[in-house]
């Protein structure tokens, strides 16, 4: 379906979301069977739960994450996979405090359009993880635990508790007076911190001054968020659903609640840019509700063991089923003359293709939504092998109204 053409004045804004799957997939069961045209492909066993939203999605093949490869750095594919997933950059191999990556594409979008919403971006996750220490063959846990990066050394902390996510979105809606007082107090503290840090600047060396600059930038960003919150003229409306109680025991319920937070964030226009990590890369969580008691990472290295392969396929289907339910909810949420999904671009994917091979080409990527009526959906889009994943990111930015000529290793805007 194509609602095409240029977007007119007053058109609903385009929202961008990036959903991350860890550990790769069983690619043989993921890959759709091509037909004679782009639209008559057959959904694969892993993707068959997408049937109800087939006309609202595109499945992409041929995309590559070059900087997730070793490129001389040895083992550590899982840390590199998540670190480069949205940055397209080669993470510095270190387990210390000298981490170095790049700005992620969601934060590029947030810098361009984040000033139009109360929250410039929203970072969500479904698995707790350490933010420091050695998590993968000499790579810091910061790399495997995060996909969103504000700058080359500062990952954006994700919210894992649905109750905390709900509070971030709506928590002060019934406490306007107390909230105003808290905001004023925080603003005063930030003014003091900035003044103190400026006095310190002249006493520091180049390296420490650079870290101080990053700190000051973070403080100024918080200051801007406080100003936006103080300038809200209308009380924030609470959604129909009640606040979640916390992290559910069942993983499927946790997934659904975090997807619901994402839906509410877009529906209320609290933000237009979001990320969701279903798990950290290298995650070895079990799936008891699927009858799987072995760890995910362990199973992904199945070495062609048929029983292990079948369990990996069930995990892959589980991830896709949750995504499909979310896309269906977006499609059923009305906005203007169409749906909320019409004005979204939601990507599901990962930085590893086949978990057993640890390869980073032909990545498993699904793109849902019509980008404000600028994208034809219901297709299998086959790119030339080794096409940079960052080309897709440029296209998504363009559809959201913040085009760029270059991002990381991009070679051009992917035609969608």
Secondary structure, 3 states (H helix, E strand, C coil): CCCCCCCCCCCCCCEEEEEECCCCECHHHHCCECCCCCCCCECCCCCHHHHHHHHHEEEEEEEECHHHCCCCCCCCHHHHHHHHHCCCCCCCCCCCCCCCCCCCHHHHHHHHHHHHCCCCCEEEECCCCCCCCEEECCEEHHHHHCCCEEECCEECCCECCHHHHHHHHHCCCCCHHHHHHHHHHHHHHHHHHHHHHHHHHCCCCHHHHHHHHHHHHHHHHHHHHHHHHHCCCCCCCCCCCCCCCCCCCCHHHHHHHHHHHHHHHHHCCCCCEEEEECCCCCCCCCEHHHCECCCHHHHHCCCCCHHHHHHHHHHHHHHHHHHHHHHHHHHHCEECCEECHHHEEEEEECCCCECCCCCCCCCCEEEECCCCCCCCCCEEEEEEEEEEHHHHHHHHHHHCCCCCCCCCCCCCCCCC
